[in-house]
Amino acid sequence: TAIVKARVKMSRNQESPIIIAPTVDDVMACQFSNWYQTFRTLPKDGFQRKAVTIKSVVIPLSQLFLDYLKTDGVTLPIEATNVSALDAVGDENSEWSGTENDDLDVEEFSFPTLTAEIHAGIESLGGEVLPKLNWSSPKDAVWMNGGKLKCQNPADVYVLLKSSDFIMHDLLHAFDNCIGEESNISYELVLRQWCNLYPSMEFRCFVWDEELIAISQRNHTQQFPHLVTEKMRIRSEIIDFYAEFIHKNSIGMKNYSFDVYIDRKERPWLVDFNVWGTQTDALLFTWEDLARMTEEQAELQDSLNTLANQKPEIRVVETENEVRHDPLASYRAPIDTINLASMTTSDASKFEEFMKMCSKPSQEGV
């Protein structure tokens, strides 16, 4: 398009390519309820599969519950305090307590209707679900839930939502660094049927001007040797999946990314949509890499055969040296624990002195 050509022309005169920021409309297009039904209930005519995404339940959220999510602390609603993670460690009292001090006045919360809807949703999806809001899942808070996103009851869902910075980002910063005026958001809780997915078979795909230009291994913190030999087959499967299902059922964007999972029958499944821009992790690419690819695409757009042979590029971790840092590593424990673990010898000595001072009886008897 003329707009795309103009953007690319501007970037060629600079040392680094321009990375186009997403629009507010792009962000809204990627929210779960905007695309779920399209890919869950495909038309009978023209498609070989009835659905290409995981069965899910969407529950509208009230402003009262959104206000609760924004409050400090992790106090659970009074009707949902039995946390599965506490059962798993053999805690005799698996009931969650939001505070260790009984003398504190802790505000109580109650959402009986929502709790009943979550319970019904979990039951309808087989008893185990993965929760998320419009865009994000609380994967940064899995340390609060036995290291998993899997939830078996409403209390598990509440613990993850209340403990997650990613969920707060959806609530407070959904349109950060976007072009256009902010739009009103109808927030929803999404319960996705729990599936034991092999981490090696998840991939992120990048689309520019409705062309699939790049594919990256999703879990780039590990090396999976089989991907080195299978990557071209996987590439072909994703190309076919994009052409048959994603491209034919556009969600209103020309530039975006989407995540897929390939099952043991070599069938791709749509997991999520993400905006084109630095808000989305480029994984084994950089956003500069992807922006340069868009320039190359514009230069080769009159040579369709050449372009078809080169794109999309697929990248997997082929050696241990290519393993990337896990961006979730800093979320695996409370920040105080991380700070203690990273103390220098000098810091540790000061901390030890401080603790000794705190353990001494007060001379004033206070």
Phi, psi and chi 1 to 4 in degrees:
 res  aa     phi    psi   chi1   chi2   chi3   chi4
   1 THR       -  164.8   65.1      -      -      -
   2 ALA   -62.8  -37.8      -      -      -      -
   3 ILE   -65.2  -45.1  -65.8  176.7      -      -
   4 VAL   -60.2  -45.5  171.7      -      -      -
   5 LYS   -60.2  -40.2  -69.4  179.0  179.9  177.6
   6 ALA   -65.3  -41.5      -      -      -      -
   7 ARG   -65.1  -42.3  -72.8  173.7  171.2  171.9
   8 VAL   -65.9  -41.3  171.4      -      -      -
   9 LYS   -61.1  -40.4 -174.0  175.4 -178.9 -179.8
  10 MET   -61.3  -40.5  -72.1  172.6   60.6      -
  11 SER   -72.1  -26.8   67.5      -      -      -
  12 ARG   -67.6  -21.4  -71.2  175.3 -173.4  157.2
  13 ASN   -88.2    7.5  -63.5  -37.7      -      -
  14 GLN  -122.5  158.4  -57.1 -171.7   22.6      -
  15 GLU   -64.5  -42.0  -67.1 -176.5    3.1      -
  16 SER  -110.4  140.8  -61.8      -      -      -
  17 PRO   -66.9  149.6   25.1  -34.1      -      -
  18 ILE   -77.1  131.6  -67.6  175.2      -      -
  19 ILE  -101.0  110.7  -57.5  169.0      -      -
  20 ILE   -69.1  130.0  -54.9  -59.4      -      -
  21 ALA   -74.9  145.6      -      -      -      -
  22 PRO   -71.6  159.3   26.7  -33.9      -      -
  23 THR   -94.8  165.4   66.7      -      -      -
  24 VAL   -59.3  -38.6  168.1      -      -      -
  25 ASP   -62.1  -36.7  -71.6  -17.9      -      -
  26 ASP   -61.7  -45.4  -68.5  -20.8      -      -
  27 VAL   -60.7  -45.2  174.1      -      -      -
  28 MET   -64.3  -35.3  -64.6  -62.0  -72.5      -
  29 ALA   -66.9  -27.8      -      -      -      -
  30 CYS   -85.1   -9.3  -73.8      -      -      -
  31 GLN   -66.1  147.8   61.5 -179.1  -27.1      -
  32 PHE   -54.2  -49.7 -175.9   84.2      -      -
  33 SER   -68.2  -14.5   59.7      -      -      -
  34 ASN   -73.6  -26.5 -175.5   64.9      -      -
  35 TRP  -121.8  -15.3   58.1  -97.0      -      -
  36 TYR   -58.0  -53.0  171.3   68.6      -      -
  37 GLN   -61.5  -34.6  -74.0  -61.4  -26.7      -
  38 THR   -58.2  -41.9  -61.2      -      -      -
  39 PHE   -98.2   -5.8  -64.8   95.7      -      -
  40 ARG   -92.7  -30.5 -176.1   61.8 -162.6  172.9
  41 THR  -125.8   79.5   54.4      -      -      -
  42 LEU   -74.5  148.6  -67.0  169.2      -      -
  43 PRO   -57.8  144.2  -21.1   31.9      -      -
  44 LYS   -66.1  -33.0  -65.6 -178.6  179.8  179.4
  45 ASP   -89.5  128.8  -62.2  -29.7      -      -
  46 GLY    96.3   -7.3      -      -      -      -
  47 PHE  -129.2  138.6  -67.4   98.2      -      -
  48 GLN   -81.4  -16.1  -63.6 -180.0   -7.0      -
  49 ARG  -119.9  147.7  -64.7  168.7   60.3 -179.1
  50 LYS   -80.7  -28.4  -63.9  179.2  180.0  179.0
  51 ALA  -152.0  148.1      -      -      -      -
  52 VAL  -129.8   17.2  -67.8      -      -      -
  53 THR  -138.9  163.8 -165.8      -      -      -
  54 ILE   -76.3  139.7  -60.6  166.3      -      -
  55 LYS   -58.6  135.6 -174.1  178.6 -179.7 -178.3
  56 SER  -146.4  164.7  -54.8      -      -      -
  57 VAL  -124.8  134.6  170.4      -      -      -
  58 VAL  -113.2  127.2  178.6      -      -      -
  59 ILE  -121.7  119.0  -57.3  171.5      -      -
  60 PRO   -62.9  144.3  -19.5   32.3      -      -
  61 LEU  -110.9  139.8  -64.1  175.6      -      -
  62 SER   -81.8  160.3   67.4      -      -      -
  63 GLN   -63.5  -33.1 -175.8   58.9   49.9      -
  64 LEU   -60.9  -41.5 -172.6   62.9      -      -
  65 PHE   -71.1  -37.8 -177.9   74.0      -      -
  66 LEU   -62.1  -39.7  -61.0  178.4      -      -
  67 ASP   -63.3  -38.1  -67.7  -20.7      -      -
  68 TYR   -61.9  -43.0  156.3   74.1      -      -
  69 LEU   -62.0  -28.8  -71.2  180.0      -      -
  70 LYS   -83.9   -9.6  -63.3  173.2 -173.5  176.4
  71 THR   -73.6  154.9   59.6      -      -      -
  72 ASP   -72.5  155.7  -67.4  -25.8      -      -
  73 GLY    83.9  174.0      -      -      -      -
  74 VAL  -124.9   69.1 -172.6      -      -      -
  75 THR   -94.8  122.1  -58.0      -      -      -
  76 LEU   -86.8  154.1  -60.0 -173.0      -      -
  77 PRO   -56.4  145.5  -25.6   34.9      -      -
  78 ILE   -63.6  -22.8   57.8  175.8      -      -
  79 GLU   -92.9    5.5   68.6  -80.9   -4.6      -
  80 ALA  -145.8   79.8      -      -      -      -
  81 THR  -123.6    0.6   56.1      -      -      -
  82 ASN   -88.0  101.6  -68.4  -39.9      -      -
  83 VAL   -95.0  127.5  179.5      -      -      -
  84 SER   -61.4  -35.4  -61.6      -      -      -
  85 ALA   -62.7  -31.7      -      -      -      -
  86 LEU   -73.1  -35.4  -63.7 -179.0      -      -
  87 ASP   -62.9  -39.2  -72.4  -27.7      -      -
  88 ALA   -64.8  -29.9      -      -      -      -
  89 VAL   -93.9    8.3  -63.6      -      -      -
  90 GLY    75.7   25.1      -      -      -      -
  91 ASP   -66.9  125.7 -163.7  -45.1      -      -
  92 GLU   -62.7  -29.7  -67.0 -179.2   -0.9      -
  93 ASN  -116.3   94.8 -180.0   13.7      -      -
  94 SER   -83.3    9.7   62.1      -      -      -
  95 GLU   -86.2  130.1 -162.1  165.2  -68.0      -
  96 TRP   -72.4  139.3  178.2  -86.9      -      -
  97 SER  -123.8  127.9  173.4      -      -      -
  98 GLY   -78.6   -9.0      -      -      -      -
  99 THR  -147.4  151.6  176.8      -      -      -
 100 GLU   -95.7   -2.8  -64.9 -179.6   -1.9      -
 101 ASN  -113.2  108.8 -167.8  -24.4      -      -
 102 ASP   -68.3  -15.6  -65.9  -25.7      -      -
 103 ASP   -80.8  -13.2  -63.8  -30.3      -      -
 104 LEU   -79.2  142.6  -67.2  177.0      -      -
 105 ASP   -85.6  106.8  -69.2  -31.0      -      -
 106 VAL  -103.9  128.3  179.0      -      -      -
 107 GLU   -65.7  136.0 -177.0  178.4   -0.1      -
 108 GLU   -96.6  145.5  -69.3 -172.7  -19.2      -
 109 PHE  -125.4  148.3  -59.7   92.6      -      -
 110 SER  -148.6  126.6 -179.8      -      -      -
 111 PHE  -134.2   67.7  -53.4   98.5      -      -
 112 PRO   -60.6  -38.8   20.4  -32.3      -      -
 113 THR   -66.5  -47.3  -58.9      -      -      -
 114 LEU   -63.2  -42.8  176.2   58.6      -      -
 115 THR   -59.4  -41.5  -60.3      -      -      -
 116 ALA   -65.2  -39.0      -      -      -      -
 117 GLU   -66.2  -40.0  -70.1  178.3  -46.5      -
 118 ILE   -65.0  -44.2  -66.0  173.8      -      -
 119 HIS   -59.8  -44.8 -179.8   75.7      -      -
 120 ALA   -64.4  -39.3      -      -      -      -
 121 GLY   -63.9  -43.6      -      -      -      -
 122 ILE   -61.5  -44.4  -67.3  173.5      -      -
 123 GLU   -61.8  -41.5  -70.2  -62.2  -51.3      -
 124 SER   -69.0  -18.9   72.0      -      -      -
 125 LEU  -104.3   16.1  -64.9  171.4      -      -
 126 GLY    96.1    5.1      -      -      -      -
 127 GLY    97.8   -6.7      -      -      -      -
 128 GLU  -142.6  131.8  -62.8  174.9  -19.0      -
 129 VAL  -138.7  164.0  -59.1      -      -      -
 130 LEU  -113.0  122.5 -179.8  155.1      -      -
 131 PRO   -93.2  152.8   34.2  -32.6      -      -
 132 LYS  -159.7  166.9   62.1  179.5  -66.8 -178.3
 133 LEU   -97.2 -158.3  -70.3 -165.5      -      -
 134 ASN   -54.0  -36.0  -60.1   39.7      -      -
 135 TRP  -123.9  -45.5  -62.6  -81.6      -      -
 136 SER  -108.5  149.8  -56.3      -      -      -
 137 SER  -101.9  155.4   65.3      -      -      -
 138 PRO   -83.6   49.0   30.6  -35.0      -      -
 139 LYS   -68.6  -15.9   56.6 -173.3  176.6 -178.5
 140 ASP   -76.3  -10.1   59.3  -44.6      -      -
 141 ALA  -112.1   15.0      -      -      -      -
 142 VAL   -63.4  -22.5  -65.0      -      -      -
 143 TRP   -62.9  -18.5   61.5  -84.8      -      -
 144 MET   -85.2   -6.6  -69.4  -73.2  -72.7      -
 145 ASN  -133.1   43.3 -167.8   47.9      -      -
 146 GLY    68.8   20.6      -      -      -      -
 147 GLY    83.2   11.5      -      -      -      -
 148 LYS  -133.2  159.6  -65.4 -177.1  177.8 -179.1
 149 LEU   -88.1   -6.7  -78.3  168.8      -      -
 150 LYS   -67.2  127.8 -179.9  170.3   68.1  176.6
 151 CYS  -120.9  137.7  -65.0      -      -      -
 152 GLN  -113.7   -9.8  -62.9  172.1  -61.9      -
 153 ASN  -154.8  168.6   59.8   51.4      -      -
 154 PRO   -58.4  -34.7  -28.6   37.3      -      -
 155 ALA   -61.1  -39.9      -      -      -      -
 156 ASP   -59.7  -42.6  -61.8  -13.2      -      -
 157 VAL   -62.0  -47.0  174.1      -      -      -
 158 TYR   -63.1  -41.6  -69.0  139.3      -      -
 159 VAL   -59.0  -46.9  164.9      -      -      -
 160 LEU   -64.9  -46.5  -75.8  172.8      -      -
 161 LEU   -61.7  -41.7  -63.3 -177.8      -      -
 162 LYS   -73.6  -21.4  -81.2  -69.4  -68.8  172.6
 163 SER   -97.2   -2.0  -53.4      -      -      -
 164 SER  -102.0  128.1  172.4      -      -      -
 165 ASP   -71.3  -31.3  -70.9  -18.0      -      -
 166 PHE   -65.0  -37.7  -69.4    3.3      -      -
 167 ILE   -66.5  -40.1  -66.1  -59.5      -      -
 168 MET   -64.3  -33.2  -70.8  -56.0  -64.0      -
 169 HIS   -62.7  -42.7 -175.3  -84.5      -      -
 170 ASP   -58.3  -38.7  -86.5   15.6      -      -
 171 LEU   -77.8  -34.7  -63.4  176.7      -      -
 172 LEU  -114.3  -21.1  -57.5  176.7      -      -
 173 HIS  -134.9   28.2  -56.0  -72.9      -      -
 174 ALA   -58.9  -31.5      -      -      -      -
 175 PHE  -108.9   16.5  -60.1  121.3      -      -
 176 ASP   -58.1  136.6  -78.4    7.1      -      -
 177 ASN    59.7   30.9  -56.8  -45.5      -      -
 178 CYS  -109.9  158.0  -68.7      -      -      -
 179 ILE   -93.0  132.4  -60.5  169.8      -      -
 180 GLY   111.0  167.1      -      -      -      -
 181 GLU   -78.1  142.3  -65.4 -175.4    7.2      -
 182 GLU   -61.1  145.5  -66.3 -170.1    5.6      -
 183 SER  -110.4  155.6  178.7      -      -      -
 184 ASN   -70.5  138.1  -68.9  -33.1      -      -
 185 ILE  -114.4  129.7  -58.1  170.8      -      -
 186 SER   -95.1  101.5  -62.6      -      -      -
 187 TYR   -75.1  144.8  -78.8   98.9      -      -
 188 GLU  -138.4  147.7  -61.0  162.0  -28.4      -
 189 LEU   -96.3  126.2  171.2   62.3      -      -
 190 VAL  -107.7  127.8  177.5      -      -      -
 191 LEU  -110.9  114.3  -56.8  176.7      -      -
 192 ARG  -101.1  136.5  -51.4 -143.5   70.4 -176.1
 193 GLN   -55.8  131.0 -173.2  173.9   52.0      -
 194 TRP   -71.5  130.9  178.2 -100.6      -      -
 195 CYS  -131.7  137.8  -58.0      -      -      -
 196 ASN   -82.7   89.8  -70.0  -48.1      -      -
 197 LEU   -87.4  138.8  -54.4 -178.0      -      -
 198 TYR   -75.4  120.9  -67.3  103.5      -      -
 199 PRO   -60.9  -22.0   19.5  -31.3      -      -
 200 SER   -73.4  -16.2   65.1      -      -      -
 201 MET  -107.1   21.2  -61.4  -51.2  -70.1      -
 202 GLU  -102.3  138.4  -63.7 -180.0   75.1      -
 203 PHE  -140.1  147.6  -60.4   89.5      -      -
 204 ARG  -109.6  133.0  175.2  158.6  -68.3  171.9
 205 CYS  -119.5  138.6  -49.1      -      -      -
 206 PHE  -115.3  129.1  -60.3   89.0      -      -
 207 VAL  -119.1  128.7  175.3      -      -      -
 208 TRP  -127.0  127.7  173.4  -95.1      -      -
 209 ASP    51.5   42.9 -161.9   21.0      -      -
 210 GLU    65.7   18.3  -60.0 -175.2   -2.2      -
 211 GLU  -117.4  131.7  -66.3  -71.1  -19.2      -
 212 LEU   -74.7  114.5  179.1   60.5      -      -
 213 ILE  -113.1  -18.0   65.2  168.8      -      -
 214 ALA  -156.5  148.5      -      -      -      -
 215 ILE  -135.9  131.7  -58.3  168.7      -      -
 216 SER  -126.1  142.8  172.4      -      -      -
 217 GLN   -55.3  131.0  175.2 -178.2  -32.1      -
 218 ARG   -74.3  -45.7 -178.3   73.5  179.1   81.8
 219 ASN   -91.9   85.3 -171.5  -18.7      -      -
 220 HIS   -88.8   10.6   61.8  -20.3      -      -
 221 THR   -95.0    3.0   63.7      -      -      -
 222 GLN  -138.7  154.7  -63.2 -177.3   59.4      -
 223 GLN  -101.8  129.8 -179.0 -158.7   14.0      -
 224 PHE  -118.2  102.8  -59.1   99.4      -      -
 225 PRO   -54.3  -33.8  -27.7   36.0      -      -
 226 HIS   -65.6  -22.8   69.4   94.5      -      -
 227 LEU   -68.1  -28.5  -69.3 -177.7      -      -
 228 VAL   -62.2  -41.3  178.1      -      -      -
 229 THR   -86.6  -21.1   56.6      -      -      -
 230 GLU  -101.7   -2.5  -64.3  177.6    8.2      -
 231 LYS   -63.7  -33.9   67.8  176.9 -175.8  178.3
 232 MET   -72.7  -34.2  -63.9  -47.5  -68.2      -
 233 ARG   -64.8  -44.1  172.5 -175.1   62.2   78.1
 234 ILE   -60.8  -42.1  -68.7  168.5      -      -
 235 ARG   -56.9  -46.1  175.0 -178.1 -180.0  -89.7
 236 SER   -63.7  -39.7  -65.1      -      -      -
 237 GLU   -64.3  -40.3  -68.9  166.8   -4.1      -
 238 ILE   -70.9  -38.7  -66.7  175.7      -      -
 239 ILE   -58.9  -46.9  -70.9  173.2      -      -
 240 ASP   -64.0  -41.5  -68.0  -17.0      -      -
 241 PHE   -62.5  -44.5 -179.9   73.9      -      -
 242 TYR   -61.2  -46.6  172.3   74.2      -      -
 243 ALA   -65.1  -39.8      -      -      -      -
 244 GLU   -82.0  -36.8 -177.1  175.6   -1.4      -
 245 PHE  -115.2  -50.9  -62.8  105.3      -      -
 246 ILE   -71.9  -51.9  -53.7  -62.0      -      -
 247 HIS   -64.9  -35.9 -170.9 -112.1      -      -
 248 LYS   -72.9  -19.9  -74.0 -176.7  178.9  179.7
 249 ASN  -120.4   58.4  -66.2  -80.5      -      -
 250 SER   -55.1  141.3  172.8      -      -      -
 251 ILE  -100.5   18.9   61.0  170.6      -      -
 252 GLY    95.8   13.9      -      -      -      -
 253 MET  -128.1  151.8  -63.4 -171.8  -62.3      -
 254 LYS  -101.0  -26.7  -71.8 -165.3  167.6 -173.1
 255 ASN  -123.1  122.6  -48.0  -42.0      -      -
 256 TYR  -170.7  177.7   56.2   91.1      -      -
 257 SER  -129.4  158.7   70.4      -      -      -
 258 PHE  -142.8  150.0   63.4   95.0      -      -
 259 ASP  -104.6  139.5  -65.6  -18.9      -      -
 260 VAL  -130.6  156.3  -62.1      -      -      -
 261 TYR  -124.7  136.8  175.5   76.9      -      -
 262 ILE  -108.9  118.8  -61.0  179.3      -      -
 263 ASP   -83.4 -177.4   66.1   17.4      -      -
 264 ARG   -68.0  -18.3  -77.7 -178.5  -74.7 -173.9
 265 LYS   -89.9    9.6  -64.2 -178.6 -179.8  179.2
 266 GLU    64.2   33.9  -60.6 -178.0   -0.6      -
 267 ARG  -104.4  123.2  -63.2  177.5  -55.8  177.0
 268 PRO   -73.6  145.1  -19.3   33.4      -      -
 269 TRP  -126.2  135.5  -68.4   83.6      -      -
 270 LEU   -75.1  127.6  174.3   63.0      -      -
 271 VAL  -103.4  -44.2  176.1      -      -      -
 272 ASP  -166.1  161.7 -152.4   -4.6      -      -
 273 PHE  -113.3  145.9  -79.7   98.5      -      -
 274 ASN  -136.5  156.3  -54.0  -74.8      -      -
 275 VAL   -72.4  156.8  -65.1      -      -      -
 276 TRP   -83.2  110.6  175.5  -79.3      -      -
 277 GLY   157.0  172.6      -      -      -      -
 278 THR   -66.9  -11.4   54.5      -      -      -
 279 GLN   -64.0  -22.3  -65.8   90.4  -29.7      -
 280 THR  -102.8  134.1  -60.5      -      -      -
 281 ASP   -68.5  124.3 -167.7  -21.2      -      -
 282 ALA   -81.0   -5.9      -      -      -      -
 283 LEU    59.6 -116.1  -58.3  173.6      -      -
 284 LEU   -79.7   -5.1  -68.0  174.0      -      -
 285 PHE  -101.2  174.5  -64.4   91.0      -      -
 286 THR  -116.3  163.7   66.6      -      -      -
 287 TRP   -69.1  -23.6  -83.6  104.1      -      -
 288 GLU   -68.1  -41.1  -73.2   74.2   16.8      -
 289 ASP   -56.4  -48.6  -68.1  -23.7      -      -
 290 LEU   -66.7  -37.9  -64.6  169.6      -      -
 291 ALA   -65.4  -37.7      -      -      -      -
 292 ARG   -65.9  -35.5  -71.3 -170.5 -177.5   94.8
 293 MET   -62.6  -34.8  -71.4 -179.1 -173.7      -
 294 THR   -67.4  -33.5   66.9      -      -      -
 295 GLU   -66.9  -43.9  -64.3 -178.1    2.5      -
 296 GLU   -62.6  -37.0  -65.7  169.7    4.4      -
 297 GLN   -64.2  -40.4 -179.4  165.0  -47.0      -
 298 ALA   -64.9  -38.2      -      -      -      -
 299 GLU   -68.8  -30.0  -66.9  170.5   -6.7      -
 300 LEU  -101.0    7.6  -66.0  172.2      -      -
 301 GLN   -65.2  -19.0   60.6 -174.6  -21.8      -
 302 ASP   -89.8   -2.8  -65.6  -32.5      -      -
 303 SER  -120.5   78.3  178.8      -      -      -
 304 LEU   -62.3  -37.2  -62.8 -179.4      -      -
 305 ASN   -65.1  -43.7  -68.7  -28.9      -      -
 306 THR   -62.1  -44.6  -57.6      -      -      -
 307 LEU   -63.5  -42.2 -174.8   60.9      -      -
 308 ALA   -63.7  -33.4      -      -      -      -
 309 ASN   -74.6  -26.6  -69.4  -27.0      -      -
 310 GLN   -93.6  -30.8  -68.8 -173.1   -9.3      -
 311 LYS  -113.7  146.0  -61.1  -66.9 -173.0  -63.7
 312 PRO   -84.9  151.5   32.6  -36.6      -      -
 313 GLU   -81.6  135.3  178.0 -177.9  -13.9      -
 314 ILE  -114.4  135.9 -177.1  168.7      -      -
 315 ARG  -125.6  133.5  -66.8 -175.4 -175.9  178.6
 316 VAL  -131.5  161.9  -59.7      -      -      -
 317 VAL   -75.8  111.3  176.2      -      -      -
 318 GLU   -97.4  -23.4  -61.2 -165.8    9.9      -
 319 THR  -137.3  163.9   67.6      -      -      -
 320 GLU   -60.9  -30.3  -72.6  -69.5  -17.6      -
 321 ASN   -67.3  -18.8  -67.9  -25.8      -      -
 322 GLU   -92.6   -3.1  -64.5  175.3    4.0      -
 323 VAL   -62.9  133.8  170.5      -      -      -
 324 ARG   -97.9  159.5  -57.3  -68.0  179.0   89.1
 325 HIS   -63.4  139.7  169.6   73.1      -      -
 326 ASP   -78.5  114.1 -172.9  -10.7      -      -
 327 PRO   -65.2  -15.3   22.8  -32.5      -      -
 328 LEU   -92.4   -0.8  -66.1  176.1      -      -
 329 ALA   -58.4  -36.7      -      -      -      -
 330 SER   -75.9   -5.3   60.6      -      -      -
 331 TYR  -101.3    6.9  -67.6  100.4      -      -
 332 ARG   -85.8   -2.7  -72.3  178.7  179.0  158.1
 333 ALA  -158.1  161.4      -      -      -      -
 334 PRO   -56.8  148.8  -23.8   33.8      -      -
 335 ILE   -59.9  -32.1 -169.8   64.0      -      -
 336 ASP   -62.2  -39.6  -67.2  -19.6      -      -
 337 THR   -65.1  -42.6  -55.6      -      -      -
 338 ILE   -62.7  -42.5  -64.2  171.6      -      -
 339 ASN   -62.4  -41.2  -70.7  -20.0      -      -
 340 LEU   -64.1  -41.7  -73.3  174.2      -      -
 341 ALA   -66.3  -26.9      -      -      -      -
 342 SER   -96.7   10.1   61.0      -      -      -
 343 MET   -64.9  144.0  -82.0 -175.3  172.1      -
 344 THR   -79.1  170.8   63.4      -      -      -
 345 THR   -58.2  -42.2  -57.6      -      -      -
 346 SER   -62.7  -44.5  175.1      -      -      -
 347 ASP   -61.7  -43.2  -68.2  -26.4      -      -
 348 ALA   -63.1  -38.8      -      -      -      -
 349 SER   -64.1  -41.6  -61.7      -      -      -
 350 LYS   -64.4  -38.9  -67.6  177.5 -177.7  177.6
 351 PHE   -66.2  -40.0 -180.0   75.0      -      -
 352 GLU   -63.7  -42.1 -175.2  176.6   -8.2      -
 353 GLU   -62.1  -40.4  -68.9  175.8    6.5      -
 354 PHE   -62.9  -43.2  173.5   74.2      -      -
 355 MET   -65.9  -37.5  -68.8  -56.6  -65.2      -
 356 LYS   -63.5  -40.1  -72.8  179.1 -179.9  178.5
 357 MET   -64.0  -40.0 -178.3 -178.0   68.5      -
 358 CYS   -67.9  -28.6  -69.6      -      -      -
 359 SER   -81.6  -13.2   65.5      -      -      -
 360 LYS   -72.8  138.4  -67.9  179.9 -179.9  179.1
 361 PRO   -61.5  142.2  -18.5   30.3      -      -
 362 SER   -70.0  130.7  171.1      -      -      -
 363 GLN   -67.6  -22.4  -64.9  179.3   -5.1      -
 364 GLU   -94.5    0.3  -61.7  179.2    5.5      -
 365 GLY    68.4   21.9      -      -      -      -
 366 VAL   -92.7      -  177.9      -      -      -
